[in-house]
Amino acid sequence: MVIQILESLTQPQEPISLQTAYAQLKLDIENGVHPEDEWLKKIAIPAARSKAEEFTGLILAQRSLRLTIDGFPAGSILLPPPVKSVDSVNYFDGNGNEVAYTDFRLTGGSLKPVSVWPSGEMVQIVFTSGYSSNEVIPPSLMVGMLLILGHIYKNREVLTDREMFVMPAGAESFLRPSRVNLGMA
């Protein structure tokens, strides 16, 4: 069994601005400030983006990530798109020494050895993925995140008439066509 851990090394720049959130949530603002700005910035907007990333398998806000796997696979290593660069690939050899591996190529979101992967344990790949603040996120993905944001905003209490873990159908319909690398899901 291959164990994978994906962790963020840098904070993402959220793709949903406060102004966009205000418009989506139909919030009236006074002097450019709303009482819930901190909650939106620190909780709701990151949660909406995170849920959309989890559902699609995409990285929607650019950041540096580290993927740790228990060993090199037989084939390629799929990284969550859109991958911008691979900064390092390190592994531990049979003697427990950390070794930098540079004999790879990145094709799309797939990392492949130029010849064959070495034998090693605990492989760590540091890479940059996601849409930068200069790039336009596809509209369907942005709409999906905004629908999730609206759902989070409207249903903030534990007791509701809906099951909270279910993604809103409208958001799913916008996000589903963009799903990648999720197997049979």
C-alpha positions in Angstrom: 0.0 0.0 0.0 1.4 3.4 -1.0 1.0 6.0 1.8 0.8 9.6 0.5 0.8 12.8 2.6 0.3 16.2 0.9 1.1 19.2 3.0 1.3 22.9 2.2 4.6 24.6 2.9 3.5 28.1 2.1 0.2 29.9 2.6 -2.0 30.2 -0.4 -3.2 33.5 -1.8 -7.0 32.9 -1.8 -8.6 33.2 -5.2 -11.8 34.7 -3.7 -11.4 38.3 -2.7 -13.5 39.9 0.0 -15.2 42.1 -2.6 -16.2 39.0 -4.6 -17.4 37.3 -1.4 -19.5 40.4 -0.5 -21.1 40.3 -4.0 -21.8 36.5 -3.8 -23.2 36.7 -0.3 -25.2 39.9 -1.0 -23.6 41.6 2.0 -24.0 45.4 2.5 -20.7 46.9 3.5 -20.1 50.3 5.1 -16.8 52.1 4.5 -15.4 48.9 2.8 -15.6 46.9 6.0 -18.1 44.2 7.2 -18.2 42.8 10.7 -17.6 39.3 9.4 -14.4 40.2 7.3 -12.1 38.2 9.6 -14.4 35.1 9.6 -14.6 35.3 5.8 -10.9 35.7 5.3 -9.7 33.2 7.8 -12.4 30.5 7.8 -15.1 30.6 5.1 -13.0 31.6 2.0 -10.2 29.1 2.7 -12.8 26.4 3.6 -14.6 26.9 0.3 -11.4 26.7 -1.7 -10.2 23.7 0.3 -13.4 21.8 -0.3 -13.3 22.6 -4.1 -9.6 21.4 -4.1 -10.5 18.2 -2.3 -13.4 17.5 -4.6 -11.6 18.2 -7.9 -8.1 17.0 -7.1 -6.8 20.4 -8.4 -4.8 23.0 -6.5 -6.7 26.2 -6.9 -4.5 28.7 -5.0 -0.8 28.5 -5.9 1.6 27.4 -3.1 4.5 25.3 -2.4 3.6 21.7 -1.4 5.4 18.6 -0.2 4.2 15.1 -1.2 5.6 12.3 0.9 5.2 8.7 -0.4 6.5 5.5 1.1 8.6 4.7 -2.0 9.0 5.2 -5.7 6.2 3.6 -7.7 6.5 1.4 -10.7 5.4 4.2 -13.1 5.0 7.9 -12.8 4.1 10.1 -9.8 1.0 12.1 -10.4 1.1 15.6 -8.8 -2.0 17.6 -8.3 -2.4 20.1 -11.2 -1.7 22.7 -12.4 2.0 22.0 -11.5 4.3 24.9 -12.1 7.6 23.4 -11.0 9.3 20.7 -9.1 11.8 22.1 -6.6 13.3 18.9 -5.2 12.9 15.1 -5.1 14.6 13.5 -2.1 14.5 9.9 -0.8 16.2 7.8 1.8 18.4 5.0 0.6 18.9 1.6 2.2 21.4 3.0 4.7 19.0 5.7 5.9 20.9 8.5 4.0 18.9 11.3 2.4 19.6 11.5 -1.3 18.7 14.2 -3.8 17.3 12.8 -7.0 17.5 14.9 -10.1 17.2 12.5 -13.0 13.4 13.1 -13.6 11.2 15.0 -16.0 7.9 16.7 -15.5 5.3 16.2 -18.2 2.1 18.0 -17.3 1.4 16.9 -13.8 3.3 13.7 -14.1 6.8 13.1 -12.7 8.8 10.4 -14.5 12.3 9.1 -14.2 14.5 9.7 -17.2 15.5 6.0 -17.0 14.3 4.2 -13.8 13.5 5.3 -10.3 16.1 4.4 -7.7 15.2 2.0 -4.9 14.5 4.1 -1.9 12.1 4.7 0.9 10.1 7.8 2.1 10.3 9.9 -1.1 9.6 13.6 -0.6 8.7 15.9 -3.5 8.6 19.6 -3.1 6.8 21.4 -5.8 4.7 24.4 -6.7 1.2 24.0 -8.0 -2.0 26.0 -8.3 -3.3 29.1 -10.1 -1.2 32.3 -9.3 -2.8 35.6 -8.6 -2.0 36.6 -12.2 -3.9 33.7 -13.7 -7.6 33.4 -14.3 -9.2 30.4 -12.7 -11.7 28.8 -15.0 -15.1 30.4 -14.4 -16.8 27.0 -13.6 -14.3 26.4 -10.8 -14.7 30.0 -9.4 -18.5 29.6 -9.5 -18.2 26.2 -7.7 -16.1 27.8 -5.0 -18.6 30.7 -4.6 -21.5 28.3 -4.3 -19.7 26.4 -1.6 -18.9 29.8 0.1 -22.6 30.7 0.0 -23.5 27.3 1.5 -21.0 27.8 4.3 -22.3 31.3 5.0 -25.9 30.3 5.1 -25.5 27.1 7.1 -23.1 28.0 9.9 -24.9 26.2 12.7 -24.5 22.5 13.5 -28.2 21.9 13.5 -29.8 22.5 10.1 -32.3 20.8 8.0 -29.5 19.6 5.6 -26.6 17.3 6.1 -23.6 19.6 6.4 -21.0 17.2 4.8 -23.0 17.1 1.5 -21.7 19.4 -1.1 -24.4 21.6 -2.7 -25.6 20.1 -5.9 -25.0 23.3 -7.8 -21.4 23.5 -6.7 -20.8 19.9 -7.6 -22.2 20.4 -11.1 -19.7 23.2 -11.7 -16.7 21.3 -10.2 -17.3 17.7 -11.4 -16.1 18.2 -15.0 -12.7 19.4 -13.7 -12.0 16.4 -11.5 -8.5 14.8 -12.0 -6.5 11.8 -10.7 -9.2 10.6 -8.4 -9.5 7.0 -9.6 -13.1 5.7 -9.6 -14.5 8.6 -7.5 
